[in-house]
Structures are given as structure tokens and as C-alpha cells.
Amino acid sequence: MKIFNTLSKRKEDFVPLEPGKVKMYVCGPTVYNYIHIGNARPMIVFDTVRRYFEYKGYEVNYVSNFTDVDDKIINKAIEEGVDASVISERYIAECKKDMAGMNVKPATTHPLATQEIPGMISMIETLIEKGYAYAVSDGTVYYRTRKFKDYGKLSHKNLDDLQSGFREIKVTGEEKEDPLDFVLWKPKKDGEPYWDAPWCKGRPGWHIECSVMSKHYLGDQIDIHAGGEDLIFPHHENEIAQSEAANGKEFARYWMHNAFLNIDNKKMSKSLGNFFTVREISEQYDLQVLRFFMLSAHYRSPLNFSADLMEASKNGLTRILTAVERLAELSAAASGGELTEEERALEGQVKELVDKYEAAMDDDFNTADAISAVFELVKFANTSVWETSTKAFVDDVKKTIEKLCDVLGIITEKKEELLDGEIEALIEERQQARKDKNFARADEIRDILAEKGILLKDTREGVKWTRA
């Protein structure tokens, strides 16, 4: 199995630190709002990587955090007049709903930054003792970037180039030794959550959080660290500097990064009005379509999101689901008995396509080519499996497609459609729940309908619905 390692900028054979086991850390979202489809890409991509390792027989310890203390969370809390924990807990719950909709498996551990503060203080103390960090008079602790000789090895940036491009704004009383030094701990501000530390009451810098959570749940060294390419610098570069200075060991063997997601060939941004949350997409499409779309390109290739491409993904997914549904019907009607000679010969073609699928996934998780192999299997199923086929043959083809789709996180069972009357009854119940201010039940009904592909639209004439 080969993985493109951002560190070496080439594909490398995967050799785990411990035979048969994979220790993998993936940077998770900052929970101050609903996750957007840019957040969804690494979630889906690296969930698929994990699933393929498990398919190959590895035991995967998969850790993905929630950043639950951050300026954006604090600002949202101030805006709503609530504690920051109210915001983070709300959006962790919403994020988990969206992840379930995209069939992203829960991580082995989902650590929260706020629950790992003692470990962060301990690592900062170690860095100070080793001369890699220093505190200034107001209690801020900085990392001495130039002390770490390998700084820039992941992003392939040169410290001197960074220095020349750095326009430092001189502040009276500024005690930072070097403009490239970054924050490990910062003093509290009024209205912010804070923790007691030897330097001051305050909170950790963002970068130290992941270094500590990775160390706590996976140890000093890990096999794979992953995330979006926007995290390469400075976040992942700073993680390496902190972890390797504190632990005295190589931090991660392989660094994996997914490319950006564009919207209609433009960068996604709120100012351009092309910013979509996963929840908004779920109102138009089953989130399995979003997952299928995300895997239709190689994870290191930029991916363009558009209505046309989502429709194409929906049609492609339907082809697979329809084929599996047909095989289920044939299986129910088929007679028993062993494979015929002709079927034994056809089994060889099935194996060739499985080998093709695995070769694609072994080559840096090329899901686009893996999906092509699944489509070839679907074509084979539609042209080589008939009412006269034995149950053993039908079931083998069906199970093979299901197994390969499961690695991709694609659920092959078609969802049962609600009857019109059932939909109307649920909408009526939702309207009543809203009148009764039972918003939890109203949201639950909306989610049930969305899961069944029913889209709701509030109009002056009442609630209108359509099937996705």
C-alpha cells in the first residue's frame, strides 16, 4: 500500500509502527456553527482511509478532535449571552448528526480540547524546561521557532523567507523574541473561559491542543496525521515543532492532506454567497449523494462542487443501489445449488474487478478509480446475473458489491419511501409541535423526513413538500 506523504512529497510504502495496527489522528472542526461542505471533505476522505485499513485487516485507533475553545466560539457565546460551553456542546451534537448522515463512523476517541488542559500545561512546561518556549511578563507563553532546527520541513518553507515576508507591527512593550514565535498560552480576557496555569489565568493556543490530544490517545509517535491542506502551515508545522521538541521523537510517519473544495469553480466564501453547510445540502440531497460526490475525485485533487455534478453523483449512486436491489430480488427467487461451471468461470471476472478495486485503493486511496471498478461490477451484475443463476452466484456478486461499497461508506440498501399520506401526517404533527413550542420534536420530524428524501419549504400557503 502506498501513501503520498506531504513530508517527503512522494508516495511511500506504508509500514506501520506496530504490525497490524494503525494510529491515526485527524484534525476535527471548530464547533461554533453547522459544519460546511469544506469540513465534510476530510471527514469523508479519512473515514474512507480508515475503512480501507480495516478492510485490509488492520486494527485502527482513529482519533479526531473537536476544538471547543476558540475565538469564534467565544464571540458566538457573547452574541447569544450564554456560556461558551453551550455553543460548543450544541454544535458538537449537530456535527455528529451530520456525520451520521454522511455515514462517517464515530472516531475511536473524539477528544475535546477543554478536557485536555492539564496535558497542555504539562507539555508547555516541558518545552520551557528544554528551552523551546518562554513566558513574558503578561503570562503569554511563546514557542521559540528558530530553536527547532527542522522547522518548515512539512510545508517546505524556509525560515529566512518567512522572516523577510513577515511585516511585524511593533507594539509598545512587545516582548516576543522573534516575530516567527507562536503562542502556546495566552492570558484571559474579560468574559472568556480560562484555566489556572503557572504563567497566568488563560487558555491554550490552538496548535498545542492537537499535539497534546494526539499524545494522550495515541502516544508520542503516530502512523498517520491527516487534515485539509489549509492546515499544513502553520498548524501542522507547529504541531511537529511542539511534539518533536517535547517528546524527542519523530511525531508522525505519514502526513496526508486533502485538497480544497471549490463551488462552481470559485473558492467557497460567505462574501461570495456560495457557502453551504452540510445541513443545507441535506435539504436537497440524501447525504449519501454528497459522500459519493466527495469520493468521485482523488482526495489530493481540487474538487469542484456544482448542482450538475451532484446530480451526476445522484444518478451514479442510484445505478449502484438499483443493481443491488435487483440482485436481492433475484436472490429471493433463486434456487439453491452449487455454482455451475459457467458461473465458476464468471467468478474469475468478479475477482479481477475486486483486484482492480484494491489496486486503486492501494495506490494512495484512489477512490475515483475504485468507484470505476464498482461500476464495472454493477455492469457485470446487470449482464451476467439472471433469473436462471444459482442463489450462490447471485449472493456472491451481491455481497462483493456491498463489501466494496461499505469500504467507501456507501449504504447499498435503498431507503423505503414514505407514502404521501404518511408525509402529510408528519408535516401536520410538525406544525402542531411548532405551535406548542416543542421545537425538539419539530426538528426530529424534519430530520426523519429529510432522511427519507422529503424536502420541506415554508410558503404563505403553508408547508410544501417535494421528493429529492
Buried (B, 14 or more C-beta within 10 A) or exposed (E): BEBBBBBEEEEBEBEBBEEEEBBBBBBBBBBBBBBBBBBBBBBBBBBBBBBBBBBBEBEBBBBBBBBBBBEEBBEBBEEEEEEBBBBBBBBBEBBBBBBEBBBBBEBBBBBBBBEBBEBBBEBBBBBBEEEBBBBBEEBBBBBBBEBBEEBBBBBEBEBEEBBEEEEEEEEEEEEBBBBBBBBBBBBBEEEBBBBEBEBBEBBBBBBBBBBBBBBBBBBBBBBBBBBBBBBBBBBBBBBBBBBBBBBEEBBBBBBBBBBBBBBEEEEBEEEEEBBBBBBEBBBBBBBBBBBBBBBBBBBBEBBBBEEEBBEBBBEBBEBBBEBBBBBBEBBEEBEEEEBBEEBEEBBEEBEEBBEBBBEBBBBBBBBBBBBBBBBBBBEBBBEBBEEEBBBBBBBBBBEBBBEBBBBBBBBBEEEEEBEEEEBEEBBEBBBEBBEEEBEEBBBEBBBEBBBBBBBBEEEEEEEEBEEB
